[in-house]
């Protein structure tokens, strides 16, 4: 994590470095949740959001970054923002519907009709 944080500090305009930092925070959060340390995990989920928002602003046409932005928003309960970012990712060509349907980061969206409609768009339906 330290290495990714330093890279993002050295290259604050590099969307891949920012995205990598965000993913690292999410992985740390997942590890803490797996250990039953739920209260400690939440701040890392929040820390993951800021670099991903910056990455998405720097690379608005990158489908992968937009997808990861949707994941970061979903993890903090920002449903509308998550659905919008996921829709943007699909518009840009993201099409991994099977992955999105099972992605633990998008768990909070699974019961929503809007999410099912986005999955159908990804599948070409």
C-alpha angles and dihedrals in degrees: 000000000000090000093052091047091052092048090052089049092051093044106030091163094052108105093195092055091049092047091050091051091051092050090050091054090050092050090051089050091050090051092051091049090051087053091051092249095131098155091052092049097059097071090054091053088053091046089053092059101062099057091044092052088051092047091051091050090051094045106030092160097052108107094197094053091047089052091050089048088055088052093049092050092047092052091058095043098254094141101169093048091047093052091047092051091047091050089051090050090053091048087055093052106272105153110162095122095159091054094045091050091057101030107126090213090065095047092115091060100049097096095049121103089216090059092049089051090052091050089052090052090051090051091051094251 
